[in-house]
């Protein structure tokens, strides 16, 4: 998944420039993104 690619970003300034939020905030949101992704995939089936 695309979220896995952001694991390599460990400089907070770079992360903010790429996705508009701090690494800590992004890490807090990843479980929500994953759950939403799985819910969408289940609806498609």
mmCIF file of the N, C-alpha and C atoms, coordinates in Angstrom:
data_MODEL
# 
_entry.id   MODEL 
# 
loop_
_atom_site.group_PDB 
_atom_site.id 
_atom_site.type_symbol 
_atom_site.label_atom_id 
_atom_site.label_alt_id 
_atom_site.label_comp_id 
_atom_site.label_asym_id 
_atom_site.label_entity_id 
_atom_site.label_seq_id 
_atom_site.pdbx_PDB_ins_code 
_atom_site.Cartn_x 
_atom_site.Cartn_y 
_atom_site.Cartn_z 
_atom_site.occupancy 
_atom_site.B_iso_or_equiv 
_atom_site.pdbx_formal_charge 
_atom_site.auth_seq_id 
_atom_site.auth_comp_id 
_atom_site.auth_asym_id 
_atom_site.auth_atom_id 
_atom_site.pdbx_PDB_model_num 
ATOM 1   N N  . UNK A 1 1  ? 0.826   -1.183 0.000  1.00 0.00 ? 1  UNK A N  1 
ATOM 2   C CA . UNK A 1 1  ? 0.000   0.000  0.000  1.00 0.00 ? 1  UNK A CA 1 
ATOM 3   C C  . UNK A 1 1  ? 0.873   1.250  0.000  1.00 0.00 ? 1  UNK A C  1 
ATOM 4   N N  . UNK A 1 2  ? 0.323   2.326  -0.422 1.00 0.00 ? 2  UNK A N  1 
ATOM 5   C CA . UNK A 1 2  ? 1.090   3.574  -0.531 1.00 0.00 ? 2  UNK A CA 1 
ATOM 6   C C  . UNK A 1 2  ? 1.590   4.050  0.842  1.00 0.00 ? 2  UNK A C  1 
ATOM 7   N N  . UNK A 1 3  ? 0.859   3.722  1.900  1.00 0.00 ? 3  UNK A N  1 
ATOM 8   C CA . UNK A 1 3  ? 1.257   4.168  3.235  1.00 0.00 ? 3  UNK A CA 1 
ATOM 9   C C  . UNK A 1 3  ? 2.588   3.560  3.651  1.00 0.00 ? 3  UNK A C  1 
ATOM 10  N N  . UNK A 1 4  ? 2.886   2.382  3.121  1.00 0.00 ? 4  UNK A N  1 
ATOM 11  C CA . UNK A 1 4  ? 4.148   1.730  3.458  1.00 0.00 ? 4  UNK A CA 1 
ATOM 12  C C  . UNK A 1 4  ? 5.340   2.527  2.933  1.00 0.00 ? 4  UNK A C  1 
ATOM 13  N N  . UNK A 1 5  ? 5.170   3.252  1.845  1.00 0.00 ? 5  UNK A N  1 
ATOM 14  C CA . UNK A 1 5  ? 6.265   4.025  1.266  1.00 0.00 ? 5  UNK A CA 1 
ATOM 15  C C  . UNK A 1 5  ? 6.676   5.189  2.167  1.00 0.00 ? 5  UNK A C  1 
ATOM 16  N N  . UNK A 1 6  ? 5.755   5.685  2.977  1.00 0.00 ? 6  UNK A N  1 
ATOM 17  C CA . UNK A 1 6  ? 6.061   6.809  3.854  1.00 0.00 ? 6  UNK A CA 1 
ATOM 18  C C  . UNK A 1 6  ? 6.847   6.391  5.090  1.00 0.00 ? 6  UNK A C  1 
ATOM 19  N N  . UNK A 1 7  ? 6.979   5.091  5.333  1.00 0.00 ? 7  UNK A N  1 
ATOM 20  C CA . UNK A 1 7  ? 7.755   4.641  6.483  1.00 0.00 ? 7  UNK A CA 1 
ATOM 21  C C  . UNK A 1 7  ? 9.217   5.058  6.377  1.00 0.00 ? 7  UNK A C  1 
ATOM 22  N N  . UNK A 1 8  ? 9.707   5.220  5.166  1.00 0.00 ? 8  UNK A N  1 
ATOM 23  C CA . UNK A 1 8  ? 11.105  5.599  4.956  1.00 0.00 ? 8  UNK A CA 1 
ATOM 24  C C  . UNK A 1 8  ? 11.355  7.084  5.179  1.00 0.00 ? 8  UNK A C  1 
ATOM 25  N N  . UNK A 1 9  ? 10.297  7.861  5.295  1.00 0.00 ? 9  UNK A N  1 
ATOM 26  C CA . UNK A 1 9  ? 10.451  9.298  5.540  1.00 0.00 ? 9  UNK A CA 1 
ATOM 27  C C  . UNK A 1 9  ? 10.606  9.538  7.039  1.00 0.00 ? 9  UNK A C  1 
ATOM 28  N N  . UNK A 1 10 ? 11.805  9.836  7.470  1.00 0.00 ? 10 UNK A N  1 
ATOM 29  C CA . UNK A 1 10 ? 12.007  10.065 8.895  1.00 0.00 ? 10 UNK A CA 1 
ATOM 30  C C  . UNK A 1 10 ? 12.433  11.491 9.209  1.00 0.00 ? 10 UNK A C  1 
ATOM 31  N N  . UNK A 1 11 ? 12.473  12.359 8.215  1.00 0.00 ? 11 UNK A N  1 
ATOM 32  C CA . UNK A 1 11 ? 12.756  13.769 8.453  1.00 0.00 ? 11 UNK A CA 1 
ATOM 33  C C  . UNK A 1 11 ? 11.413  14.498 8.444  1.00 0.00 ? 11 UNK A C  1 
ATOM 34  N N  . UNK A 1 12 ? 11.039  15.065 9.569  1.00 0.00 ? 12 UNK A N  1 
ATOM 35  C CA . UNK A 1 12 ? 9.712   15.659 9.715  1.00 0.00 ? 12 UNK A CA 1 
ATOM 36  C C  . UNK A 1 12 ? 9.469   16.761 8.686  1.00 0.00 ? 12 UNK A C  1 
ATOM 37  N N  . UNK A 1 13 ? 10.481  17.529 8.376  1.00 0.00 ? 13 UNK A N  1 
ATOM 38  C CA . UNK A 1 13 ? 10.322  18.615 7.406  1.00 0.00 ? 13 UNK A CA 1 
ATOM 39  C C  . UNK A 1 13 ? 9.948   18.056 6.021  1.00 0.00 ? 13 UNK A C  1 
ATOM 40  N N  . UNK A 1 14 ? 10.597  16.979 5.628  1.00 0.00 ? 14 UNK A N  1 
ATOM 41  C CA . UNK A 1 14 ? 10.299  16.345 4.337  1.00 0.00 ? 14 UNK A CA 1 
ATOM 42  C C  . UNK A 1 14 ? 8.882   15.794 4.327  1.00 0.00 ? 14 UNK A C  1 
ATOM 43  N N  . UNK A 1 15 ? 8.497   15.161 5.409  1.00 0.00 ? 15 UNK A N  1 
ATOM 44  C CA . UNK A 1 15 ? 7.152   14.604 5.509  1.00 0.00 ? 15 UNK A CA 1 
ATOM 45  C C  . UNK A 1 15 ? 6.110   15.708 5.403  1.00 0.00 ? 15 UNK A C  1 
ATOM 46  N N  . UNK A 1 16 ? 6.317   16.798 6.110  1.00 0.00 ? 16 UNK A N  1 
ATOM 47  C CA . UNK A 1 16 ? 5.379   17.922 6.038  1.00 0.00 ? 16 UNK A CA 1 
ATOM 48  C C  . UNK A 1 16 ? 5.293   18.485 4.632  1.00 0.00 ? 16 UNK A C  1 
ATOM 49  N N  . UNK A 1 17 ? 6.418   18.560 3.940  1.00 0.00 ? 17 UNK A N  1 
ATOM 50  C CA . UNK A 1 17 ? 6.424   19.088 2.581  1.00 0.00 ? 17 UNK A CA 1 
ATOM 51  C C  . UNK A 1 17 ? 5.677   18.171 1.614  1.00 0.00 ? 17 UNK A C  1 
ATOM 52  N N  . UNK A 1 18 ? 5.775   16.868 1.822  1.00 0.00 ? 18 UNK A N  1 
ATOM 53  C CA . UNK A 1 18 ? 5.151   15.922 0.901  1.00 0.00 ? 18 UNK A CA 1 
ATOM 54  C C  . UNK A 1 18 ? 3.663   15.715 1.154  1.00 0.00 ? 18 UNK A C  1 
ATOM 55  N N  . UNK A 1 19 ? 3.276   15.601 2.428  1.00 0.00 ? 19 UNK A N  1 
ATOM 56  C CA . UNK A 1 19 ? 1.882   15.257 2.708  1.00 0.00 ? 19 UNK A CA 1 
ATOM 57  C C  . UNK A 1 19 ? 1.147   16.301 3.546  1.00 0.00 ? 19 UNK A C  1 
ATOM 58  N N  . UNK A 1 20 ? 1.834   17.335 3.968  1.00 0.00 ? 20 UNK A N  1 
ATOM 59  C CA . UNK A 1 20 ? 1.173   18.432 4.661  1.00 0.00 ? 20 UNK A CA 1 
ATOM 60  C C  . UNK A 1 20 ? 0.894   18.212 6.131  1.00 0.00 ? 20 UNK A C  1 
ATOM 61  N N  . UNK A 1 21 ? 1.528   17.210 6.729  1.00 0.00 ? 21 UNK A N  1 
ATOM 62  C CA . UNK A 1 21 ? 1.351   16.982 8.169  1.00 0.00 ? 21 UNK A CA 1 
ATOM 63  C C  . UNK A 1 21 ? 2.606   16.343 8.738  1.00 0.00 ? 21 UNK A C  1 
ATOM 64  N N  . UNK A 1 22 ? 2.717   16.403 10.049 1.00 0.00 ? 22 UNK A N  1 
ATOM 65  C CA . UNK A 1 22 ? 3.893   15.827 10.695 1.00 0.00 ? 22 UNK A CA 1 
ATOM 66  C C  . UNK A 1 22 ? 3.848   14.304 10.620 1.00 0.00 ? 22 UNK A C  1 
ATOM 67  N N  . UNK A 1 23 ? 4.998   13.703 10.814 1.00 0.00 ? 23 UNK A N  1 
ATOM 68  C CA . UNK A 1 23 ? 5.101   12.236 10.791 1.00 0.00 ? 23 UNK A CA 1 
ATOM 69  C C  . UNK A 1 23 ? 4.261   11.620 11.907 1.00 0.00 ? 23 UNK A C  1 
ATOM 70  N N  . UNK A 1 24 ? 4.270   12.253 13.079 1.00 0.00 ? 24 UNK A N  1 
ATOM 71  C CA . UNK A 1 24 ? 3.503   11.741 14.209 1.00 0.00 ? 24 UNK A CA 1 
ATOM 72  C C  . UNK A 1 24 ? 2.005   11.717 13.881 1.00 0.00 ? 24 UNK A C  1 
ATOM 73  N N  . UNK A 1 25 ? 1.513   12.791 13.304 1.00 0.00 ? 25 UNK A N  1 
ATOM 74  C CA . UNK A 1 25 ? 0.101   12.888 12.936 1.00 0.00 ? 25 UNK A CA 1 
ATOM 75  C C  . UNK A 1 25 ? -0.244  11.842 11.871 1.00 0.00 ? 25 UNK A C  1 
ATOM 76  N N  . UNK A 1 26 ? 0.628   11.681 10.894 1.00 0.00 ? 26 UNK A N  1 
ATOM 77  C CA . UNK A 1 26 ? 0.408   10.687 9.852  1.00 0.00 ? 26 UNK A CA 1 
ATOM 78  C C  . UNK A 1 26 ? 0.346   9.287  10.453 1.00 0.00 ? 26 UNK A C  1 
ATOM 79  N N  . UNK A 1 27 ? 1.278   8.979  11.351 1.00 0.00 ? 27 UNK A N  1 
ATOM 80  C CA . UNK A 1 27 ? 1.292   7.660  11.980 1.00 0.00 ? 27 UNK A CA 1 
ATOM 81  C C  . UNK A 1 27 ? 0.018   7.399  12.774 1.00 0.00 ? 27 UNK A C  1 
ATOM 82  N N  . UNK A 1 28 ? -0.560  8.434  13.361 1.00 0.00 ? 28 UNK A N  1 
ATOM 83  C CA . UNK A 1 28 ? -1.816  8.283  14.092 1.00 0.00 ? 28 UNK A CA 1 
ATOM 84  C C  . UNK A 1 28 ? -2.977  7.987  13.140 1.00 0.00 ? 28 UNK A C  1 
ATOM 85  N N  . UNK A 1 29 ? -2.901  8.512  11.922 1.00 0.00 ? 29 UNK A N  1 
ATOM 86  C CA . UNK A 1 29 ? -3.987  8.336  10.954 1.00 0.00 ? 29 UNK A CA 1 
ATOM 87  C C  . UNK A 1 29 ? -3.887  7.057  10.124 1.00 0.00 ? 29 UNK A C  1 
ATOM 88  N N  . UNK A 1 30 ? -2.739  6.442  10.063 1.00 0.00 ? 30 UNK A N  1 
ATOM 89  C CA . UNK A 1 30 ? -2.558  5.250  9.233  1.00 0.00 ? 30 UNK A CA 1 
ATOM 90  C C  . UNK A 1 30 ? -3.580  4.154  9.548  1.00 0.00 ? 30 UNK A C  1 
ATOM 91  N N  . UNK A 1 31 ? -3.829  3.816  10.815 1.00 0.00 ? 31 UNK A N  1 
ATOM 92  C CA . UNK A 1 31 ? -4.836  2.771  11.077 1.00 0.00 ? 31 UNK A CA 1 
ATOM 93  C C  . UNK A 1 31 ? -6.225  3.136  10.534 1.00 0.00 ? 31 UNK A C  1 
ATOM 94  N N  . UNK A 1 32 ? -6.573  4.404  10.567 1.00 0.00 ? 32 UNK A N  1 
ATOM 95  C CA . UNK A 1 32 ? -7.863  4.850  10.034 1.00 0.00 ? 32 UNK A CA 1 
ATOM 96  C C  . UNK A 1 32 ? -7.881  4.683  8.519  1.00 0.00 ? 32 UNK A C  1 
ATOM 97  N N  . UNK A 1 33 ? -6.782  5.060  7.864  1.00 0.00 ? 33 UNK A N  1 
ATOM 98  C CA . UNK A 1 33 ? -6.686  4.901  6.414  1.00 0.00 ? 33 UNK A CA 1 
ATOM 99  C C  . UNK A 1 33 ? -6.802  3.425  6.025  1.00 0.00 ? 33 UNK A C  1 
ATOM 100 N N  . UNK A 1 34 ? -6.120  2.573  6.739  1.00 0.00 ? 34 UNK A N  1 
ATOM 101 C CA . UNK A 1 34 ? -6.131  1.146  6.426  1.00 0.00 ? 34 UNK A CA 1 
ATOM 102 C C  . UNK A 1 34 ? -7.527  0.565  6.614  1.00 0.00 ? 34 UNK A C  1 
ATOM 103 N N  . UNK A 1 35 ? -8.190  0.920  7.704  1.00 0.00 ? 35 UNK A N  1 
ATOM 104 C CA . UNK A 1 35 ? -9.545  0.416  7.951  1.00 0.00 ? 35 UNK A CA 1 
ATOM 105 C C  . UNK A 1 35 ? -10.509 0.886  6.860  1.00 0.00 ? 35 UNK A C  1 
ATOM 106 N N  . UNK A 1 36 ? -10.379 2.130  6.447  1.00 0.00 ? 36 UNK A N  1 
ATOM 107 C CA . UNK A 1 36 ? -11.232 2.665  5.386  1.00 0.00 ? 36 UNK A CA 1 
ATOM 108 C C  . UNK A 1 36 ? -10.959 1.954  4.065  1.00 0.00 ? 36 UNK A C  1 
ATOM 109 N N  . UNK A 1 37 ? -9.717  1.711  3.779  1.00 0.00 ? 37 UNK A N  1 
ATOM 110 C CA . UNK A 1 37 ? -9.346  1.012  2.555  1.00 0.00 ? 37 UNK A CA 1 
ATOM 111 C C  . UNK A 1 37 ? -9.964  -0.383 2.526  1.00 0.00 ? 37 UNK A C  1 
ATOM 112 N N  . UNK A 1 38 ? -9.854  -1.105 3.641  1.00 0.00 ? 38 UNK A N  1 
ATOM 113 C CA . UNK A 1 38 ? -10.411 -2.451 3.705  1.00 0.00 ? 38 UNK A CA 1 
ATOM 114 C C  . UNK A 1 38 ? -11.934 -2.434 3.596  1.00 0.00 ? 38 UNK A C  1 
ATOM 115 N N  . UNK A 1 39 ? -12.573 -1.461 4.187  1.00 0.00 ? 39 UNK A N  1 
ATOM 116 C CA . UNK A 1 39 ? -14.029 -1.347 4.094  1.00 0.00 ? 39 UNK A CA 1 
ATOM 117 C C  . UNK A 1 39 ? -14.466 -1.113 2.649  1.00 0.00 ? 39 UNK A C  1 
ATOM 118 N N  . UNK A 1 40 ? -13.736 -0.266 1.936  1.00 0.00 ? 40 UNK A N  1 
ATOM 119 C CA . UNK A 1 40 ? -14.049 -0.011 0.530  1.00 0.00 ? 40 UNK A CA 1 
ATOM 120 C C  . UNK A 1 40 ? -13.859 -1.268 -0.308 1.00 0.00 ? 40 UNK A C  1 
ATOM 121 N N  . UNK A 1 41 ? -12.785 -1.990 -0.044 1.00 0.00 ? 41 UNK A N  1 
ATOM 122 C CA . UNK A 1 41 ? -12.531 -3.221 -0.786 1.00 0.00 ? 41 UNK A CA 1 
ATOM 123 C C  . UNK A 1 41 ? -13.618 -4.264 -0.539 1.00 0.00 ? 41 UNK A C  1 
ATOM 124 N N  . UNK A 1 42 ? -14.103 -4.370 0.686  1.00 0.00 ? 42 UNK A N  1 
ATOM 125 C CA . UNK A 1 42 ? -15.176 -5.317 0.992  1.00 0.00 ? 42 UNK A CA 1 
ATOM 126 C C  . UNK A 1 42 ? -16.481 -4.928 0.301  1.00 0.00 ? 42 UNK A C  1 
ATOM 127 N N  . UNK A 1 43 ? -16.757 -3.635 0.207  1.00 0.00 ? 43 UNK A N  1 
ATOM 128 C CA . UNK A 1 43 ? -17.961 -3.181 -0.496 1.00 0.00 ? 43 UNK A CA 1 
ATOM 129 C C  . UNK A 1 43 ? -17.903 -3.539 -1.976 1.00 0.00 ? 43 UNK A C  1 
ATOM 130 N N  . UNK A 1 44 ? -16.744 -3.484 -2.550 1.00 0.00 ? 44 UNK A N  1 
ATOM 131 C CA . UNK A 1 44 ? -16.588 -3.814 -3.973 1.00 0.00 ? 44 UNK A CA 1 
ATOM 132 C C  . UNK A 1 44 ? -16.901 -5.264 -4.250 1.00 0.00 ? 44 UNK A C  1 
ATOM 133 N N  . UNK A 1 45 ? -16.619 -6.114 -3.272 1.00 0.00 ? 45 UNK A N  1 
ATOM 134 C CA . UNK A 1 45 ? -16.889 -7.548 -3.462 1.00 0.00 ? 45 UNK A CA 1 
ATOM 135 C C  . UNK A 1 45 ? -18.356 -7.782 -3.261 1.00 0.00 ? 45 UNK A C  1 
# 
